[in-house]
Amino acid sequence: MAEDDRPVTKTDGLLKRAWRNSVTSGLPGDESTPLIRRVKFLNLYVLITTVVCLGFGPVNLAQGRLAPGAAEVAIGALGIGMLAFLRWSARVEIAQVGTLALAWLLMVVLLYTGGIDGTGIYWWYCLPPGAFFLLGRRRGWWLVLASLAVFAADMALVGTGRIDGPYTLTQLRQFVVSYVV
């Protein structure tokens, strides 16, 4: 029996409407418009970041890494707040900037704490796609350049021995080269 031939039930329409309402934050409009596409991306971007933070934060706390664990749980809670803000206010522009600021904050925390087993640096690869899609090319580049400035500052502090971070200068340099590419 083909998928199109199956009988339609009342829950099919209800589930579709519930899904559409959740990923579009209840905003009206055609799903093919740039605004609704951005809102859908924004909702999924925040949801994934929140699930990751609320998943790994307690793991860090259980393993005795209190600072990164507490930071990840707090950022996860802020993600939930950002989704609620978007839902209740429909201020998409503020939610876009707030979401990327939240993601950027998470990346900085993971840069200085190392995340779980030193893998926190790899989450930086998630920032540029969101920046370019949500903010556009010009403002997306500013966020990417700001992230590179954080790396340059970290490299300078690690290189001069002022901080003893989770990554060596060589690891940071190799990451910056791959991040730029």
N, C-alpha and C positions, 0 to 999 in steps of 0.2 A: 504494500500500500504506500503510495507516494505521500510525501509530507503534505502536499497541497490537498490531498484527498481525505485527510483525516477530518473527523467531525469537529466543528468549532464549539467550544464550551464557553460558558459565561466567564470562567476564570481567565481564559485567554486574553480577552479584552481588558480585564481588570489588571492582570499582571503586566501587560504591555503599557497600560496607562501609568501604573505605579512605577515601573522602570523608567519611563520617559520623564515622569514628574520628578523622580529622584536625581537623574543625571542632568536634567536641565534646571534644577532648583525651582521648578514651578514656573519658569519664565515662559510666556506664550510666544509662539512664532514657529515658523517652518524650521525643521531640523537642519536644513541645508544652508541656512544663513550663517554668515561668519560669526555673529554674536553667539548663537546657540551652539555652534561647533566649538567655540572657545569655552563656553560655559561647561559643555560636556567634558572637554579635555581638562579643564580646571577641576571639576568635581573628581574625576578619576585620578588626577595628579595628586590632589590633596588626600584622597582616600588611600592611595597606595602609600604615600609618605606617612600618614597617620598609622596605618596598619603595621608598617615596618617599625616605626618608633615604639608603638605600644607592644610590639612583639619582642624587639631586641632590648628595649629599656629594662623590662623586668629580668631578662637574662643577665644583663650587666649587673643589676642590683643583687641578684641571687649569687653571682660570682664574686661579690665584694667590691665591684668597681662602682662606687656610689656616685661620683660626679658624672660620668657619661650616662649611667643608667637614669639618674634623676633628670638630666638634661633631655634625654630622649623621651622619657615619659611626659615631661613638661611640654616639649615640642609636639608630641602626639595630642595632648590635650588642647594646645593652641590650634592644631589642625582641625579638631572637632569644632572648636569655636569659630574658625574661619568658614567651615561649611555651614554652620548655623547663621553666621553673619550674612553670607551670600544668599541663603534661603530667605531670611527675614527682611533683608534690606534691598536685595536685587541690585546692589551697587557693584557691578561687575568689574569696573576699572579698579576700585579700591581692593576688591577681593583678589584680582590678578596680582597687583603689586604686593599685597600682604602675603599671599601664598608664596610668591618667589622670595620675598624677604624671609619668610619662615623656612623655606627650603635652604636658602643661603646660610641662615643661622645654624641649621642642622649640619650643613657641610663644614662650617667653621668649627663647630663642636667636635665633629668626627675627625677633623684634621689634627686638632690638638690633643684628642684623647686616644685616637687610633681605632676606636670602635672595637668590635670583637675580633681578637687575634690580628689586629693591624689592618683590617680590610676597609676601614672607614674612608680611606682616600678614594676608593673606587666609586663611591656614591657621587662624586663630583661630576662624573660623566652624565648624570641625570639632569643637571642644571641647564646646560645650553639648549636642549630641545624645548624645554618649557619656556625658557626666556625668549627664544626666537618666536615660538608660536603664540605665546600669550602677550608679549610686549611689542612684537614687530622687530624688524631688522635693526633699526638704529638703537632703540632702547635695550634690545636684547644684547647688542654688542657692549653697551655700557655695563650691564650686569656681568657679562663674561670677563670684561677687562677688570672690573672690581674684584672678581674672584681670583684673577691672575695677580692682582696687587696683594691680596692676602697671601698667596703662595710666595710671592717675592719677599714679603715681610717675614714670613716663616722661614724661608731659605736663608735670609740674612741673619735671623736670630739663631738658627741652628748652625749655620756656617761659622759664626763668631763665637759659638759656645755659650751664648747667653741663656738659651733654654735647651733642655734635653727632651726633645719631643719623641714621639713614637716612630718617626721616620728619619732616616739619615739624609744628608744633603744629596747624595747620589740618587736615592729613591725619589726625592722631591723633584730633582732636576729631570729625571726620566719621566716622571708623571707629567710635568709641565710640557715637555716636548710632545708627548702623546696627546695631551689635552688640547694643545694648540692645533695639532694635525686634525 
